[in-house]
Amino acid sequence: MIEKYIQFVGEEEIEAIIKLAERLQDLSILHVNSTVAGGGVAEILNRMVPLMRELGLRVDWKVIKGDPEFFTVTKTFHNALQTGAVKVPKHFYDIYEKWQEINANELDLDYDVVFIHDPQPAGLVKYRKRGIWIWRCHIDLSTPHPEVWGFLRRYVSQYHAAIFHIPDFARDDLEIPQVLIPPSIDPLSPKNMEISATAVERVVKKFGVDPERPILLQVSRFDRA
């Protein structure tokens, strides 16, 4: 599968990736997020984990569990961290911590390198026994809810490093190393593949859109300023 990307980046880049992977083949690597399907993180991991395995890396992907109440809490945290203008009940913090402990007891987290994606499983770092732990943040933390971020920061500060999309999302109040990995697309994903003008016209007409008029695309979510 990795060879299919040569048409987009060239043979030199692919060869460089293969050589880098050779240096990591003795390591066990784990990715943890909150869902196996739906959402950007699951989409990324569904493509990235098979590619990493193809390169000879020992990679696993695990998903935390929780009841509806827990995911209501994490959704509230998610919105609060990106807008700041959200009311967060005090007992939500207890629910979050309860499910971090439950998942830590049920998941095998004994890996050389552990990538924890987004706030939902961030508290698992409290139960780290060994290895390098990295927090991969996929959301905008430029104007977070102060109390929610203060709560989450206690966990994030325990990681060896954090990864953000752009400088504005990184945090001055984190003392751990922060790395920037800009957003990208998978050109082989069906939603990113080029389609014919005929197919485009057929789709927009289906939804009552005049293909002769300009179309405005909103890629990111709408948040209150």
N, C-alpha and C positions, 0 to 999 in steps of 0.2 A: 504493500500500500504506500510506503514512503516514496517509492519511485514515481508515483503519480504526481507528486508535487514538484518534480524537476521542471515541468513546463511553466511553473509559476516563479520559481526562485533560482533555477539553474542547478547544474550538477555540483558546482563548487560548494554551494550552501548545504546541500544534502550530504556531501562527503564530510563536511565539517561537523554536522550533527552526528553522523555515524561515529566519528572519531571521539567526540565528546562523550557519547553514550558508552564507549568502550571503557572509559575511566570510571564509570559508575556501576558496572555490572556486578560488582561484589556487594552492593548495597541493597537492602530491602527497603522498599518505598511504599508508603501508604497515602492515599487521598481519602479524606472524610468530608462529606457534605450532608445536606438534609433531605435530598430526594434523588431517586434514581432516574426520574423522567420529569420533564416540565421545568422551565426556567433555564437561564443562561449557563449556570454552573454545570448542571447535568448534561447540557448539550456539549459543553467543552470537554467534560470528562469522558463522555461516550465516544468522542473522537480521539482524545489525547491518550487515554489509557491503552487502547489497542496499539497506537503508534509507538508508545514507549515500550510495550512488550515486544513488538516487532523488532525494535532496536536491541533486544536482548536484556532489557531491564526487568528486574523482579518487582513488579508493581501490582498492588491490590487497591481496590476501591470499595469503601464501606460507607453505609448510610446509617445515620442515627435514627432512632425511633422516638415516638412521642404520641401522647393522646391529643385530641382536638384542642384541649385547653393549652397545652404546651405550644402548639403551632399558632394559636391565637396570640400568645405571648411573643413568640419570635417574629410574627408579622408586625405586631405593634412596635417592637424594638426596631425592626427593619425600617418602618416608616419614620419613627422618631429620630433615628440616626441620620436619615436623609433630609428631613425637613425641620426637625426641632419643634414643630408646632403640634405635638401629640400629647394627650394626657395618658400617663402611665400609672396604673394602680400599684400601690406599694407591694402587694402580695405577688405581683408578677415576677419579682426578682427571686422569691422563694421557689416558685414553680420552675423557673429557668434552672436554678441550681439543683433542684431535685432530679430533673431529667438529665443533667450533665452527669450526675453520680450514677444514675441507672445505666446510662449508655457506657460510661467508663467501666462499669462492672461487667457488662455483657460483651463489649467489643475487645478483641485482641489488638492492643495498640503498641505491641512490642516490635517496633521497626527501627531501622537505622535512621530513616528520614520520614517525617510525618507532615503532610500538608493538610491544614485545616482550612476549609473554605467558608468564609463569611461568618456572621455573628452566631448563627444557630448552634454550631458545635464548639464555639470558641472556648467555652469553659472546660472542655476536656483536658486542657493543658494542666489544670490543677492536679491531674492524676498521672502526669507523665513520670515514667520511671527511668527512661533512658532515651537516647537518640536526639537528633536535631529536629526541633519542631518549628514550623514556619506557618504563619497566619497569612492566608491569601484573601485579601479584601476586594470584593467585586463591586462595592457600592460607594456612593459619594459621602465622604465624612467631613466635608468642608464646613458644614454648619449643623452639627449634631445636637440633639437634645442633651443639655449639659449633664443631667443626672444619669441618663441611660449610658452615655459615653463614659462617664466617670465609673459606672459599675462595670462596663465591659473592659475598660482600660486596665483594670486590676488583673484581668486575665491576659489580655494582649501583651502586657508588659512582661509576662513570664515566657514569651516565645523568644527564640533565638533571633528571629527577624520577621519582618512583615513586608508584604508585597502589595503595592497599590497601582492603579491604572495611570494616574497623572499626578504631577506635583501638588495640585490643589486638593487632592484627596488624602495626601499624606498628612501626618500629624506632628506638629512641633512639640507636643507634650508627651511624645513617646521617646524613650531613651534607647530603645533597641534599634539595630540597623534597619533601614527602610529601603526597599528596592522598587524601582519603577519598571513595570512591564506594560507598555501601551496596549490598548484593546486591538484586536485583530479579528479577521474573519477566516473561516475555512472555505477556500474557493471550491472545494469538492462537496460541500454540504448542499443539499437540494435547494435550500432557500437562497443560496448565494450564486448558484449557477446562472449563466446567461440563458435567457429564453427569447424566443422569436417575437418579432413585433406582432405577429398574428395572435400568439398566445397572450400577449399583454393586452391587446385590444379585446380579446374574448373575455378576459377576467374583469377588466374595468367596466365593460358593458354589462356584465352580469350583475354588478352592484350599482348600476344606474349612473356611472361616471362617464362624462363626455371625454373621450380620448383626445379630442382636438383642443381641449382647454388645458392650461398649465396645471400640474399636480404638485401639491406641497406635501413633502414627506417629513413626518415627525418620528425619528428613530428612538429617542429616549422617552422616558415616562414624563408626564406632566406633574410637577411639584409646585406647591405654593411657595412664593418667594418669601 
